[in-house]
Amino acid sequence: MLKFSLSILCIICISNFAAASIQTGTITSLNVTSESGLAGPAHVEISGVRTWDETPCVSGDSAKYWSIGTYDNSGAITGIDKGMLSILMSAKVAGLTVKVWGSNSCDGSMEKAVQIGL
């Protein structure tokens, strides 16, 4: 029974991750808003095309924006992911290409970023 439960859990995890977006490009803009802001505590705009996009909130112009933040169980903003923000600021200053992986969950009309790489 335990093997069966773990197998189902792995399939669910893989299918959720597989449906998330991935985008590679340079940072066009990086915005930090207050906790009462409309679009999450921070968001980044990336040039380049998403390689996969099944996230329901992402369409049209919002496809180039990613939400970078942390939230509590009720969905309230609790802070900015400082690790992601520092990588993004460094990449912006240096003009480096970044790769963003999505969480397949929405923050308004943007997908929440789950990982950022250089």
DSSP file with accessible surface (Angstrom, degrees, kcal/mol):
  #  RESIDUE AA STRUCTURE BP1 BP2  ACC     N-H-->O    O-->H-N    N-H-->O    O-->H-N    TCO  KAPPA ALPHA  PHI   PSI    X-CA   Y-CA   Z-CA
    1    1 A M     >        0   0  177      0, 0.0     4,-2.5     0, 0.0     5,-0.2   0.000 360.0 360.0 360.0 -40.4    0.0    0.0    0.0
    2    2 A L  H  >  +     0   0  128      2,-0.2     4,-2.6     1,-0.2     5,-0.2   0.923 360.0  50.2 -64.6 -41.6    2.8    2.4    0.8
    3    3 A K  H  > S+     0   0  177      1,-0.2     4,-2.2     2,-0.2    -1,-0.2   0.910 111.1  49.8 -62.3 -40.8    4.5    1.7   -2.5
    4    4 A F  H  > S+     0   0  131      2,-0.2     4,-2.3     1,-0.2    -2,-0.2   0.936 111.3  48.2 -62.9 -45.6    1.2    2.4   -4.3
    5    5 A S  H  X S+     0   0   56     -4,-2.5     4,-2.3     1,-0.2    -2,-0.2   0.908 112.5  48.4 -62.4 -43.4    0.7    5.7   -2.4
    6    6 A L  H  X S+     0   0   91     -4,-2.6     4,-2.5     2,-0.2    -1,-0.2   0.884 109.8  53.1 -65.2 -37.0    4.3    6.9   -3.1
    7    7 A S  H  X S+     0   0   66     -4,-2.2     4,-2.2    -5,-0.2    -2,-0.2   0.927 110.2  46.7 -63.7 -44.2    3.8    6.0   -6.8
    8    8 A I  H  X S+     0   0   72     -4,-2.3     4,-2.5     1,-0.2    -2,-0.2   0.924 111.8  51.6 -63.3 -43.7    0.7    8.0   -7.1
    9    9 A L  H  X S+     0   0   95     -4,-2.3     4,-2.6     1,-0.2    -2,-0.2   0.920 109.6  49.7 -60.7 -43.5    2.3   10.9   -5.2
   10   10 A C  H  X S+     0   0   72     -4,-2.5     4,-2.7     2,-0.2     5,-0.2   0.912 110.2  50.5 -62.6 -41.6    5.3   10.8   -7.6
   11   11 A I  H  X S+     0   0  107     -4,-2.2     4,-2.6     2,-0.2     5,-0.2   0.927 111.3  48.3 -63.4 -42.8    3.0   10.8  -10.7
   12   12 A I  H  X S+     0   0   83     -4,-2.5     4,-2.3     2,-0.2     5,-0.2   0.941 113.2  47.5 -63.1 -45.7    1.1   13.8   -9.3
   13   13 A C  H  X S+     0   0   71     -4,-2.6     4,-2.3     2,-0.2     5,-0.2   0.929 113.9  46.6 -62.3 -45.4    4.3   15.8   -8.6
   14   14 A I  H  X S+     0   0  116     -4,-2.7     4,-2.8     1,-0.2    -2,-0.2   0.929 112.5  49.7 -65.0 -41.7    5.8   15.0  -12.0
   15   15 A S  H  X S+     0   0   63     -4,-2.6     4,-1.2    -5,-0.2    -1,-0.2   0.897 111.3  49.3 -68.0 -35.8    2.6   15.9  -13.8
   16   16 A N  H  < S+     0   0   89     -4,-2.3     4,-0.4    -5,-0.2     3,-0.2   0.925 114.8  43.9 -67.5 -42.7    2.3   19.2  -11.9
   17   17 A F  H >< S+     0   0  112     -4,-2.3     3,-1.5     1,-0.2    -2,-0.2   0.914 109.3  57.2 -68.9 -38.2    5.9   20.2  -12.6
   18   18 A A  H 3< S+     0   0   60     -4,-2.8    -1,-0.2     1,-0.3    -2,-0.2   0.802 103.8  53.7 -63.7 -26.9    5.7   19.1  -16.3
   19   19 A A  T 3< S+     0   0   24     -4,-1.2    35,-1.0    -3,-0.2    -1,-0.3   0.562  89.3 101.7 -85.5  -7.8    2.8   21.5  -16.8
   20   20 A A  S <  S-     0   0    5     -3,-1.5     2,-0.1    -4,-0.4    83,-0.1  -0.360  75.6-107.2 -77.0 159.1    4.7   24.5  -15.5
   21   21 A S        -     0   0    0     -2,-0.1    81,-3.1    32,-0.1     2,-0.4  -0.452  24.7-162.7 -83.2 156.9    6.3   27.1  -17.8
   22   22 A I  E     -AB  52 101A  39     30,-0.7    29,-3.0    79,-0.2    30,-0.6  -0.996  10.2-179.7-136.3 136.5   10.0   27.6  -18.5
   23   23 A Q  E     -AB  50 100A   2     77,-2.2    77,-3.0    -2,-0.4     2,-0.4  -0.998  10.1-166.5-141.0 136.7   11.4   30.8  -20.0
   24   24 A T  E     + B   0  99A  62     25,-0.6     2,-0.3    -2,-0.4    75,-0.2  -0.976  39.0  93.0-121.4 134.3   15.0   31.8  -20.9
   25   25 A G  E     - B   0  98A  10     73,-2.3    73,-3.0    -2,-0.4     2,-0.2  -0.982  68.7 -61.8 173.0-171.3   16.0   35.4  -21.7
   26   26 A T        -     0   0   56     -2,-0.3    21,-3.0    71,-0.2     2,-0.6  -0.648  55.7 -97.7 -97.3 159.7   17.4   38.6  -20.4
   27   27 A I  E     +C   46   0A  10     69,-0.5    19,-0.2    -2,-0.2     3,-0.1  -0.648  35.4 178.7 -81.6 119.2   15.7   40.7  -17.8
   28   28 A T  E    S-     0   0A  65     17,-2.7     2,-0.3    -2,-0.6    -1,-0.2   0.864  70.9  -4.4 -84.4 -44.7   13.7   43.6  -19.3
   29   29 A S  E     -C   45   0A  29     16,-1.2    16,-2.9     2,-0.0     2,-0.4  -0.994  54.0-160.0-150.5 152.0   12.4   45.0  -16.0
   30   30 A L  E     -C   44   0A  43     -2,-0.3     2,-0.4    14,-0.2    14,-0.2  -0.984  18.8-175.0-134.7 117.8   12.5   44.1  -12.3
   31   31 A N  E     -C   43   0A  63     12,-3.0    12,-2.7    -2,-0.4     2,-0.5  -0.961  13.7-165.8-123.9 134.2    9.9   45.6  -10.1
   32   32 A V  E     -C   42   0A  85     -2,-0.4    10,-0.3    10,-0.2     2,-0.3  -0.975  16.6-174.6-116.9 124.7    9.4   45.5   -6.3
   33   33 A T        -     0   0   47      8,-2.1    -2,-0.0    -2,-0.5     0, 0.0  -0.740  29.1 -94.7-114.8 165.7    6.1   46.6   -4.9
   34   34 A S    >   -     0   0   71     -2,-0.3     3,-2.4     1,-0.1    -1,-0.1  -0.230  43.7 -99.3 -71.3 168.2    4.7   47.1   -1.4
   35   35 A E  T 3  S+     0   0  133      1,-0.3    42,-0.3    43,-0.0    -1,-0.1   0.745 127.5  53.8 -61.9 -21.4    2.8   44.3    0.3
   36   36 A S  T 3  S+     0   0  104      5,-0.1    -1,-0.3     3,-0.0    -2,-0.1   0.344  86.5 125.5 -93.6   8.2   -0.4   46.2   -0.7
   37   37 A G    <   -     0   0   26     -3,-2.4     3,-0.5     1,-0.1     5,-0.0  -0.120  67.2-124.3 -64.3 164.3    0.7   46.2   -4.3
   38   38 A L  S    S+     0   0  180      1,-0.2    -1,-0.1     2,-0.1    -3,-0.0   0.712 100.6  41.1 -83.2 -21.9   -1.5   44.8   -7.0
   39   39 A A  S    S-     0   0   29      1,-0.5     3,-0.2    69,-0.1    -1,-0.2  -0.100 116.1 -82.6-125.6  38.8    0.8   42.3   -8.6
   40   40 A G        -     0   0    3     -3,-0.5    -1,-0.5     1,-0.2    -7,-0.2  -0.114  60.8 -64.6  84.2 170.7    2.7   40.6   -5.7
   41   41 A P  S    S+     0   0    2      0, 0.0    -8,-2.1     0, 0.0     2,-0.3   0.770 115.9   0.5 -70.8 -24.4    5.7   41.7   -3.8
   42   42 A A  E     -C   32   0A   0    -10,-0.3    26,-2.9    -3,-0.2     2,-0.3  -0.975  63.1-174.5-158.9 147.0    8.0   41.6   -6.8
   43   43 A H  E     -CD  31  67A  28    -12,-2.7   -12,-3.0    -2,-0.3     2,-0.4  -0.994   8.4-154.0-147.0 152.5    7.8   40.7  -10.5
   44   44 A V  E     -CD  30  66A   0     22,-2.2    22,-2.3    -2,-0.3     2,-0.5  -0.953   8.5-144.5-126.8 143.8   10.2   40.4  -13.3
   45   45 A E  E     -CD  29  65A  28    -16,-2.9   -17,-2.7    -2,-0.4   -16,-1.2  -0.948  19.5-164.9-108.5 127.4    9.8   40.7  -17.1
   46   46 A I  E     -C   27   0A   2     18,-2.5   -19,-0.2    -2,-0.5     2,-0.2  -0.927  14.8-135.6-115.3 133.6   11.9   38.4  -19.2
   47   47 A S        +     0   0   46    -21,-3.0     2,-0.1    -2,-0.4   -19,-0.0  -0.570  67.6  61.1 -78.8 151.5   12.5   38.7  -22.9
   48   48 A G  S    S-     0   0   48     -2,-0.2     2,-0.3   -23,-0.2   -23,-0.1  -0.337  86.4 -74.2 113.5 163.3   12.2   35.4  -24.8
   49   49 A V        -     0   0  125    -25,-0.2   -25,-0.6    -2,-0.1     2,-0.2  -0.730  42.3-114.0 -98.7 140.0    9.5   32.9  -25.5
   50   50 A R  E     -A   23   0A  25     -2,-0.3   -27,-0.2   -27,-0.2     3,-0.1  -0.526  17.2-149.8 -68.7 137.4    8.2   30.4  -22.9
   51   51 A T  E    S+     0   0A  97    -29,-3.0     2,-0.3     1,-0.3    -1,-0.1   0.675  82.0  15.0 -84.0 -17.3    9.0   26.9  -23.9
   52   52 A W  E     +A   22   0A 126    -30,-0.6   -30,-0.7   -33,-0.0     2,-0.3  -0.962  64.4 176.6-154.2 137.4    6.0   25.4  -22.2
   53   53 A D        +     0   0   58     -2,-0.3   -33,-0.1   -32,-0.2   -32,-0.1  -0.744  25.7 137.5-152.1  98.9    2.9   27.1  -20.9
   54   54 A E        +     0   0  116    -35,-1.0   -34,-0.1    -2,-0.3    -1,-0.1   0.232  38.3 124.2-116.8   6.2   -0.1   25.3  -19.5
   55   55 A T    >   -     0   0    4      1,-0.1     3,-1.3   -36,-0.1    50,-0.1  -0.575  58.2-142.4 -73.3 125.6   -0.7   27.8  -16.6
   56   56 A P  T 3  S+     0   0  114      0, 0.0    -1,-0.1     0, 0.0    49,-0.0   0.783  94.7  53.1 -64.1 -27.4   -4.3   29.0  -16.8
   57   57 A a  T 3  S+     0   0   26     53,-0.1     2,-0.6     5,-0.0     5,-0.1   0.647  90.9  89.0 -83.3 -12.9   -3.5   32.6  -15.7
   58   58 A V    <   +     0   0   11     -3,-1.3     2,-0.3    52,-0.1    52,-0.1  -0.749  50.5 130.1 -94.8 121.8   -0.8   33.2  -18.3
   59   59 A S    >   -     0   0   84     -2,-0.6     3,-1.6    50,-0.3     4,-0.2  -0.975  58.7 -16.3-161.4 154.6   -1.9   34.6  -21.7
   60   60 A G  G >  S+     0   0   68     -2,-0.3     3,-1.6     1,-0.3     4,-0.1  -0.174 127.7   0.8  54.5-128.9   -1.0   37.3  -24.1
   61   61 A D  G >  S+     0   0  106      1,-0.3     3,-1.3     2,-0.1    -1,-0.3   0.781 125.4  66.7 -65.9 -27.7    1.1   40.1  -22.7
   62   62 A S  G X  S+     0   0   16     -3,-1.6     3,-1.6     1,-0.3    49,-0.3   0.649  78.3  85.5 -70.7 -10.2    1.3   38.5  -19.2
   63   63 A A  G <  S+     0   0   28     -3,-1.6    -1,-0.3     1,-0.3    -2,-0.1   0.679  86.1  53.8 -66.3 -14.6    3.4   35.6  -20.6
   64   64 A K  G <  S+     0   0   66     -3,-1.3   -18,-2.5    -4,-0.1     2,-0.3   0.487  96.1  83.3 -98.0  -0.6    6.6   37.7  -20.1
   65   65 A Y  E <   -D   45   0A  54     -3,-1.6    46,-0.8   -20,-0.2     2,-0.4  -0.809  54.1-170.8-108.2 144.8    6.0   38.4  -16.4
   66   66 A W  E     -De  44 111A   0    -22,-2.3   -22,-2.2    -2,-0.3     2,-0.4  -0.992  20.4-130.3-131.0 139.6    6.8   36.2  -13.4
   67   67 A S  E     -De  43 112A   1     44,-2.4    46,-2.8    -2,-0.4     2,-0.5  -0.740  18.4-167.7 -89.4 132.4    5.8   36.8   -9.8
   68   68 A I        +     0   0    0    -26,-2.9     2,-0.3    -2,-0.4   -26,-0.2  -0.935  40.7  95.5-121.6 102.9    8.7   36.5   -7.2
   69   69 A G        -     0   0   22     -2,-0.5     2,-0.4    44,-0.3    11,-0.2  -0.994  61.0-110.4-171.9 173.5    7.4   36.3   -3.7
   70   70 A T  E     -G   79   0B  54      9,-2.6     8,-2.5    -2,-0.3     9,-1.1  -0.932  29.3-171.2-121.8 148.2    6.4   34.3   -0.7
   71   71 A Y  E     -G   77   0B  49     -2,-0.4     6,-0.2     6,-0.3     2,-0.1  -0.945  18.8-124.7-137.1 152.9    2.9   33.9    0.7
   72   72 A D    >   -     0   0   70      4,-2.4     3,-1.9    -2,-0.3     6,-0.0  -0.291  48.6 -84.2 -87.9-176.9    1.2   32.4    3.7
   73   73 A N  T 3  S+     0   0  180      1,-0.3    -1,-0.1     2,-0.1    -2,-0.0   0.757 129.0  54.3 -63.1 -25.0   -1.6   29.7    3.6
   74   74 A S  T 3  S-     0   0  101      2,-0.1    -1,-0.3     1,-0.0    -3,-0.0   0.522 120.3-106.6 -86.1  -4.8   -4.3   32.3    3.1
   75   75 A G  S <  S+     0   0   45     -3,-1.9     2,-0.2     1,-0.3    -2,-0.1   0.449  71.4 144.7  93.8   1.5   -2.5   33.8    0.1
   76   76 A A        -     0   0   45      1,-0.1    -4,-2.4    -5,-0.0    -1,-0.3  -0.477  57.8-105.8 -74.5 143.8   -1.3   37.0    1.9
   77   77 A I  E     +G   71   0B  32    -42,-0.3    -6,-0.3    -6,-0.2    -1,-0.1  -0.513  39.8 172.7 -70.4 129.5    2.1   38.3    0.9
   78   78 A T  E     -     0   0B  75     -8,-2.5     2,-0.3     1,-0.4    -7,-0.2   0.455  57.1 -50.3-115.7  -7.1    4.7   37.6    3.5
   79   79 A G  E     -G   70   0B  15     -9,-1.1    -9,-2.6   -44,-0.1     2,-0.4  -0.951  58.4 -73.3 160.9-178.6    7.8   38.8    1.8
   80   80 A I        -     0   0   38     -2,-0.3     2,-1.2   -11,-0.2   -11,-0.2  -0.879  45.6-111.3-107.9 139.2   10.0   38.7   -1.3
   81   81 A D     >  -     0   0   54     -2,-0.4     4,-2.5     1,-0.2     5,-0.2  -0.578  34.4-167.6 -69.9 100.3   12.2   35.7   -2.1
   82   82 A K  H  > S+     0   0  159     -2,-1.2     4,-2.4     1,-0.2    -1,-0.2   0.823  80.4  55.7 -66.1 -32.1   15.5   37.4   -1.4
   83   83 A G  H  > S+     0   0   40      2,-0.2     4,-1.9     1,-0.2    -1,-0.2   0.950 112.1  42.0 -65.1 -47.9   17.6   34.6   -3.0
   84   84 A M  H  > S+     0   0   22      1,-0.2     4,-2.6     2,-0.2    -2,-0.2   0.917 113.9  53.0 -64.1 -42.2   15.7   34.9   -6.3
   85   85 A L  H  X S+     0   0   24     -4,-2.5     4,-2.7     1,-0.2     5,-0.2   0.912 108.0  50.2 -62.6 -39.4   15.7   38.7   -6.1
   86   86 A S  H  X S+     0   0   56     -4,-2.4     4,-2.3     2,-0.2    -1,-0.2   0.906 110.9  48.7 -68.1 -38.2   19.5   38.8   -5.6
   87   87 A I  H  X S+     0   0   59     -4,-1.9     4,-2.6     2,-0.2    -1,-0.2   0.934 112.8  48.7 -64.0 -43.5   20.1   36.5   -8.6
   88   88 A L  H  X S+     0   0    0     -4,-2.6     4,-2.5     2,-0.2    -2,-0.2   0.915 111.3  48.8 -64.3 -42.1   17.8   38.6  -10.8
   89   89 A M  H  X S+     0   0   97     -4,-2.7     4,-2.4     2,-0.2     5,-0.2   0.929 112.9  48.0 -64.5 -42.2   19.5   41.9   -9.7
   90   90 A S  H  X S+     0   0   74     -4,-2.3     4,-2.3     1,-0.2     6,-0.2   0.921 113.2  47.5 -62.8 -44.4   23.0   40.5  -10.4
   91   91 A A  H  X>S+     0   0    0     -4,-2.6     5,-1.9     2,-0.2     4,-1.1   0.889 111.0  51.9 -65.2 -38.1   21.9   39.2  -13.8
   92   92 A K  H  <5S+     0   0   98     -4,-2.5     3,-0.4    -5,-0.2    -2,-0.2   0.946 112.1  45.2 -63.1 -47.5   20.2   42.5  -14.7
   93   93 A V  H  <5S+     0   0  132     -4,-2.4    -2,-0.2     1,-0.2    -1,-0.2   0.910 119.2  41.6 -63.3 -40.9   23.4   44.5  -13.9
   94   94 A A  H  <5S-     0   0   66     -4,-2.3    -1,-0.2    -5,-0.2    -2,-0.2   0.554 106.8-124.0 -85.4  -9.3   25.6   42.1  -15.7
   95   95 A G  T  <5 +     0   0   57     -4,-1.1    -3,-0.2    -3,-0.4     2,-0.1   0.790  54.9 159.9  71.2  27.5   23.3   41.6  -18.7
   96   96 A L      < -     0   0   83     -5,-1.9   -69,-0.5    -6,-0.2     2,-0.3  -0.431  43.7-110.7 -83.5 157.5   23.2   37.8  -18.2
   97   97 A T        -     0   0   74    -71,-0.1     2,-0.3    -2,-0.1   -71,-0.2  -0.671  35.1-163.1 -83.8 138.2   20.6   35.4  -19.5
   98   98 A V  E     -B   25   0A   1    -73,-3.0   -73,-2.3    -2,-0.3     2,-0.4  -0.846  12.6-144.8-119.5 158.5   18.4   33.8  -16.9
   99   99 A K  E     -BF  24 117A  80     18,-2.5    18,-2.7    -2,-0.3     2,-0.4  -0.996  16.0-163.4-123.3 128.1   16.2   30.7  -17.0
  100  100 A V  E     -BF  23 116A   0    -77,-3.0   -77,-2.2    -2,-0.4     2,-0.4  -0.952   4.1-160.2-116.3 131.2   12.9   30.8  -14.9
  101  101 A W  E     -BF  22 115A  44     14,-2.8    13,-3.0    -2,-0.4    14,-1.5  -0.917  18.1-137.2-107.5 135.2   10.9   27.8  -14.0
  102  102 A G  E     - F   0 113A   1    -81,-3.1    11,-0.2    -2,-0.4   -82,-0.1  -0.458  10.1-139.5 -91.7 164.8    7.3   28.3  -13.0
  103  103 A S  E     -     0   0A  42      9,-2.4    10,-0.1     2,-0.3     3,-0.1   0.435  39.9-120.4 -97.6  -5.2    5.2   26.7  -10.2
  104  104 A N  E    S+     0   0A  45      8,-0.3     2,-0.3     1,-0.3     9,-0.1   0.780  82.1 106.8  64.4  26.4    2.1   26.2  -12.3
  105  105 A S  E     -     0   0A  47      7,-0.3     7,-2.4   -50,-0.1    -2,-0.3  -0.955  65.1-121.8-132.0 156.4    0.2   28.5   -9.9
  106  106 A a  E     - F   0 111A  48     -2,-0.3     2,-0.4     5,-0.2     5,-0.2  -0.704  19.9-172.1-107.1 149.2   -1.0   32.0  -10.3
  107  107 A D  E >  S- F   0 110A  26      3,-3.2     3,-1.7    -2,-0.3     2,-0.3  -0.892  79.9 -56.9-128.0  92.5   -0.4   35.4   -8.7
  108  108 A G  T 3  S-     0   0   64     -2,-0.4   -69,-0.1     1,-0.2   -41,-0.0  -0.517 120.5 -19.3  67.6-123.3   -3.0   37.5  -10.5
  109  109 A S  T 3  S+     0   0   71     -2,-0.3   -50,-0.3    -3,-0.1     2,-0.3   0.229 125.7  83.1-100.5  14.8   -2.2   37.2  -14.2
  110  110 A M  E <  S- F   0 107A   8     -3,-1.7    -3,-3.2   -52,-0.1     2,-0.3  -0.885  77.2-121.0-117.9 151.3    1.4   36.0  -13.6
  111  111 A E  E     -eF  66 106A   0    -46,-0.8   -44,-2.4    -2,-0.3     2,-0.4  -0.666  32.6-115.7 -84.7 141.9    2.8   32.6  -12.9
  112  112 A K  E     -e   67   0A  55     -7,-2.4    -9,-2.4    -2,-0.3    -7,-0.3  -0.638  28.4-126.8 -77.1 130.3    4.8   32.3   -9.6
  113  113 A A  E     + F   0 102A  14    -46,-2.8   -44,-0.3    -2,-0.4   -11,-0.2  -0.581  26.7 179.8 -76.4 139.8    8.5   31.5  -10.2
  114  114 A V  E     +     0   0A  78    -13,-3.0     2,-0.3     1,-0.4   -12,-0.2   0.633  67.8  13.6-112.2 -21.8    9.8   28.5   -8.4
  115  115 A Q  E     - F   0 101A 100    -14,-1.5   -14,-2.8     2,-0.0    -1,-0.4  -0.993  56.6-165.6-156.0 144.9   13.4   28.5   -9.5
  116  116 A I  E     - F   0 100A  16     -2,-0.3     2,-0.3   -16,-0.2   -16,-0.2  -1.000  13.0-178.5-134.1 134.4   15.8   30.8  -11.3
  117  117 A G  E       F   0  99A  19    -18,-2.7   -18,-2.5    -2,-0.4    -2,-0.0  -0.911 360.0 360.0-130.9 157.9   19.1   29.9  -12.9
  118  118 A L              0   0  130     -2,-0.3   -20,-0.2   -20,-0.2   -30,-0.0  -0.785 360.0 360.0-103.3 360.0   22.0   31.6  -14.7
